[in-house]
């Protein structure tokens, strides 16, 4: 850090196993990716190329090289996985990941319905090719999954080989673990935490109030995802008590 401050929480450092920040790239240019990495790279653990943006990005390989030069892994959004799957192109998806040097893969079923045993089978197959993150929760706000089912699904996917299970929220943070207003479904979250280790859960939390909730609940090394590129530095300050929202969290009183 640039100067010394006492009473600071102990943040994990890259390459870290928990306390990770997953950033959602929804279409940065190559130059924007360079600018983003130049200032934020110590605080970025993985970048997701949101939904199907990798399909239409004209300079995809060049942008991937930018992230690779900073040792930041990249994965394609789960929606792209589902797009391949619904077209019976699972093997093509594997080949695309190989072609573009993608070693992180997201398995999700937020847009299509996949029998859960089958989903776990895809997770198990993809672990042969890299690190798997699997997403639990639906993008359909009307589809409410009870807490016991979240726990059951998360446990099975971790057992199938997922390194992390992602708690669905969409890019706006208004479904899954959140109500339509963006408010956290606190009972759901706390019940999940009674059964699933917090180090293995990546909470999608695009809104500041959502990030604050998890920082206060779990601590500075909570795993947070769907963070906007221009919010990474601000999030890191909030993690360590250098933003008004968390200013007094770590001070001796």
N, C-alpha and C positions, 0 to 999 in steps of 0.2 A: 504494500500500500504506500501511498505517497508521504504519509507522516504517521507519527505514533499517537495512538489514543489508548488509554487504559479502559478496563471494564467493557471489552468487546467480546462478543460471543465467538466461539471457535467454529469457523466455517470449514467444511471439507474443501479440498482443492482438487482440481483436475489432475489426473482422471479419477473422478469420484464415483462411488457406488450408490451414494444417497446424497440428498441435498442438491439434486440435479435441476437444472433449468432447461426445459425444452422450448425452443423458439419455433413459432409458426411463420414460415416464409410463404406468403400468398402471391408472390410474383415479383420479388426484387430483381432488378437488373444485375448484371455482373458487377458494374461499378458500385451499385448500392450495396451489394453483398460484400465487396471489398471494404467500403466505408464502414459498414456495420461491424465486420470482423475486426477492423483496425482498432476500434475502441472497446468492443464488448467481448472479445474472444475469451478472456480469462473466466468469464461468468456464463459462458454458453457450453452446455454439455452435449446437446444434440439438436439438430435442426430438422424439422418436418416440412417437406414441400407439400403444402396443404392440398387436401382433396385430390383433384386430378390435374393440378397446375403443371406437374412435370411433363404431362402429355403435350401441352401446348407451348411450353417455354422454348423459344428458338435457340437459346444459347445454353442449353441444359448442361452439357458436358463441361463447358467453360466455367459455369457457376459452381458445379460440383468440385472442380479443381480449386476454386477459391476456398471453399470450406475445408477441403482435404489438406490444403497447405497450412491450415491452422489446427490440424488433427481433430477436427470437429466432425463426427459422423452425421450422415444425412439419411433420412428415409422418406419414402413416398407415402403420402397420406393413405389411410385405410380405405378411403373411398375408391382409390385406384385399384387396390387389391380386390375390392368387391366388384369393380367393373370388369376386371379380368375373369373373376370367378363366375359371374353370372353369364359370361360368354363362353364358358367351358374352356378357358385359356390359363389354367393354373400353371402348367408347365411353361407357357410363354412368359408368365409373370416372373418365374424363377430365372428364366433366360435374360429377361430385361434387367433384373437386378444384377446378374452377373456381368452383363454388357456394360452397365454404367458404374460398376464397382460399388454397388450398394450392399453393405453387410448388415444393416439394420432393416428389419421388416415389420410392418404393422399388420396384424390380423384383426379385422373388425367385422361386425355384422350389424352396423347401425342403419344401413340403407336396405339391406336384403335380409331375408330370413335363412339362416343356416342351422340345421340341427346341431345341437351343442357338441355331441360326440364327434361329428364331422369337423366342426370348427377346431376342436382340440387335435384332431388328426392333422389338419393343416399346420397348426402350431408345431406339432412334433416333427413333421416333415421339414419345415423351414429352419428348425434349429440346426439342421445339418449344413446350412448355408450361412448362418450368422446369428445375430442377436435378435430375438423376437420380442416385440411388445404387442400385447393383445388388449383390445378395447372392450370394455363391458358397459352396456347401456345403449339405449336406442336414441336415434335422432328425432324420433316421433314423440313429441311432447305428450301425446295422449296415451303413450305406452308406458305405464307406471310399473316398474319392477319392484317387488317388495324386498325389504332388506335381507331376509334369509336367502333369497334367490341371488342377489348380488354376491353374497358371501360364497354361496355354492358355486357360482360361475367363476368367480375370481380364484377360488381354491383349485378348481379343476384345471383352469388355464395355467396356473403356476406349476401344477403337477405335470402338465403336458409339456412344459419347457419354456414358458414365457419368463423372461428376465424381470419384466415389470408388467403389471396390469394397469391399464389406463382407465380412469373413471371418466366416462363420457360427459361432455358439457357443450360440445359444438364450439365453433369459433366465437360465438357471441356469449357463451356461458349462460344459457337459458333453458337447458334440458338436462336430463340425467340426474346428476347430484344437485341440481339447482331447480328452483321453481321458475316459471316463466318470467318473473320479475328479476331474476338473477340471485335471489336470496338462497342461501345454502339450506339444503334439507338436512338440518343438523342431526336429527335423530337417526337418519340413514347413515350419515358419515360416521357418527360415533358407534353405531352398531357394527358397521364394517370393521372398524378399528379394534373391536373386541376379538375378532377372529383372524384378520389378515394383517401381517406385519406392515407397519407404515413405510418401512424402507422399500417395500416391494410395490407400493402404489404410486402411480404418477397421476396427481390430481390436475385435471384441466381447469385452469383458473385465469381466464383472460381479463377479468375485471379486478381493479385494485381492491375493492372490498372483499372479494373472494380470496385473493392472495393474503390479505391481512388476517382473515378468519383462520386459514390454515397455519400461518406463521404463529399466531397466538395459541392455536390448539396444539400444534406438534413441535414447533420450534424453527430456528433459522435454517435447519437442514432438511426441511420438508421438500419432497419432490413436486415441482410445479411445472405445468405445461400449457401450451397454446399462448405463450407470452409473445407479444408483438416485438419485433426487432428494436423499435425505438423506446421500448419500456424496460429493456434488460438492465441497464444501469440503475434506473429508478427502483426496480425490484430489488437489486442487490443492496442498495442503501436501506430499503425497508427490511430486508433480511437481517441486517446487522445493527439496526437501531439508529440509523442516520437519516431518518425521515420522520416527520412529525407523528405519523401514525404509530410508530414503534419506538419513539424516542426514549421512553422510560423503561422499556422491557428488560434491559440488561444492566441498569444502573443500581448500584448498592444504595439502599435507602436507610 
